[in-house]
Amino acid sequence: MITYVWIALGGALGSVARFGCSSLAARWFGETFPWGTLIINVVGSLIIGFFATVTGPDGRVLVAPDVRQFVMVGICGGYTTFSSFSLQTLNLLNDGEWLYAGWNVLLSVAGCLAAAWAGLALGGQLGTR
């Protein structure tokens, strides 16, 4: 049960960090291109990759499983789920599963774009006030 509490706390921190970073990027670069989302996804991917490596079984830093979950699932998951996608895709590549990695990229990007389009279409059917 305590693991869920740590993940929830990490998720809250990650979500607040996402909002802050996205707002800052919008002020700095404008809102024409989603720079905030791009920056968040790249930084989140860097963080989860680094943390997974240094705290993994062969890593230099030994941490409790709850700490790994707090950072990788909680903070990184609240900050960006793209980090999990990136790490899982790289793990597939490192395991020599090139076909699965390719399908993961293709299906994730195409599937998420299609789902977002469907959500926009469904939401549009409800109309506005």
C-alpha positions as CSV (number, residue, x, y, z in Angstrom):
1,M,0.0,0.0,0.0
2,I,2.8,2.4,0.8
3,T,4.1,2.0,-2.8
4,Y,0.9,3.5,-4.1
5,V,1.3,6.5,-1.7
6,W,4.8,7.1,-3.0
7,I,3.7,6.8,-6.6
8,A,0.8,9.2,-6.0
9,L,3.1,11.8,-4.3
10,G,5.6,11.4,-7.2
11,G,2.8,11.8,-9.7
12,A,1.6,15.0,-8.0
13,L,5.1,16.4,-8.1
14,G,5.6,15.4,-11.7
15,S,2.2,17.0,-12.7
16,V,3.0,20.3,-11.0
17,A,6.5,20.3,-12.6
18,R,4.8,19.7,-16.0
19,F,2.5,22.5,-15.6
20,G,5.2,24.9,-14.5
21,C,7.6,23.9,-17.3
22,S,4.9,24.1,-19.9
23,S,3.8,27.5,-18.7
24,L,7.4,28.8,-18.7
25,A,8.0,27.5,-22.2
26,A,4.8,29.1,-23.5
27,R,6.0,32.5,-22.0
28,W,9.5,32.1,-23.5
29,F,8.7,30.7,-26.9
30,G,5.1,31.4,-27.5
31,E,2.2,29.0,-28.1
32,T,2.4,28.5,-31.9
33,F,4.4,25.3,-31.6
34,P,4.0,22.9,-28.6
35,W,7.5,23.6,-27.3
36,G,6.5,22.9,-23.7
37,T,5.3,19.4,-24.5
38,L,8.4,18.7,-26.7
39,I,10.8,19.9,-24.0
40,I,8.9,18.0,-21.3
41,N,8.9,14.8,-23.2
42,V,12.6,15.0,-24.0
43,V,13.6,16.0,-20.5
44,G,11.4,13.3,-19.0
45,S,12.9,10.7,-21.3
46,L,16.4,11.8,-20.3
47,I,15.5,11.6,-16.6
48,I,13.9,8.2,-16.7
49,G,16.8,6.8,-18.9
50,F,19.4,8.1,-16.6
51,F,17.7,7.0,-13.4
52,A,16.8,3.6,-14.7
53,T,20.5,3.1,-15.6
54,V,22.2,4.3,-12.4
55,T,19.7,2.6,-10.1
56,G,19.3,-0.6,-12.2
57,P,20.7,-4.0,-11.2
58,D,24.1,-3.1,-12.7
59,G,23.9,0.6,-11.7
60,R,26.2,2.5,-9.4
61,V,23.4,3.6,-7.0
62,L,21.4,1.2,-4.9
63,V,17.9,2.4,-4.1
64,A,14.9,0.8,-2.6
65,P,12.2,-0.4,-5.1
66,D,9.8,2.2,-3.7
67,V,12.3,4.9,-4.6
68,R,12.5,3.7,-8.2
69,Q,8.7,3.6,-8.4
70,F,8.5,7.1,-6.9
71,V,10.8,8.5,-9.5
72,M,10.1,6.4,-12.6
73,V,6.4,5.8,-12.3
74,G,5.4,8.7,-10.1
75,I,7.5,11.7,-11.0
76,C,8.3,10.8,-14.6
77,G,4.8,9.4,-15.1
78,G,3.2,12.6,-13.9
79,Y,5.7,14.7,-15.8
80,T,5.4,12.7,-19.0
81,T,4.3,9.2,-20.1
82,F,6.5,9.6,-23.1
83,S,9.5,8.8,-20.9
84,S,8.1,5.4,-20.2
85,F,7.4,4.8,-23.9
86,S,11.0,5.9,-24.7
87,L,12.6,3.6,-22.1
88,Q,10.4,0.6,-23.1
89,T,11.3,1.1,-26.8
90,L,15.0,1.4,-26.0
91,N,14.8,-1.8,-23.8
92,L,13.2,-3.6,-26.7
93,L,16.1,-2.4,-29.0
94,N,18.7,-3.4,-26.5
95,D,17.2,-6.8,-26.2
96,G,17.4,-7.2,-30.0
97,E,13.7,-6.9,-30.5
98,W,13.8,-4.6,-33.4
99,L,10.5,-5.6,-34.9
100,Y,8.7,-5.1,-31.5
101,A,10.4,-1.8,-31.0
102,G,9.3,-0.6,-34.5
103,W,5.8,-1.7,-33.9
104,N,5.8,0.0,-30.5
105,V,6.8,3.3,-32.1
106,L,4.4,3.0,-35.0
107,L,1.4,1.8,-33.0
108,S,2.0,4.3,-30.2
109,V,2.4,7.3,-32.4
110,A,-0.3,6.4,-34.9
111,G,-2.6,5.0,-32.2
112,C,-2.3,8.0,-30.0
113,L,-2.8,10.5,-32.8
114,A,-5.8,8.5,-33.9
115,A,-7.2,8.4,-30.4
116,A,-6.6,12.1,-29.9
117,W,-8.4,12.8,-33.2
118,A,-11.3,10.5,-32.1
119,G,-11.5,12.3,-28.8
120,L,-11.6,15.7,-30.5
121,A,-14.3,14.4,-32.9
122,L,-16.3,13.0,-30.1
123,G,-15.9,16.1,-28.0
124,G,-17.0,18.2,-31.0
125,Q,-20.2,16.2,-31.2
126,L,-21.1,17.5,-27.7
127,G,-20.8,21.0,-29.0
128,T,-19.9,24.1,-27.0
129,R,-22.0,26.2,-24.7
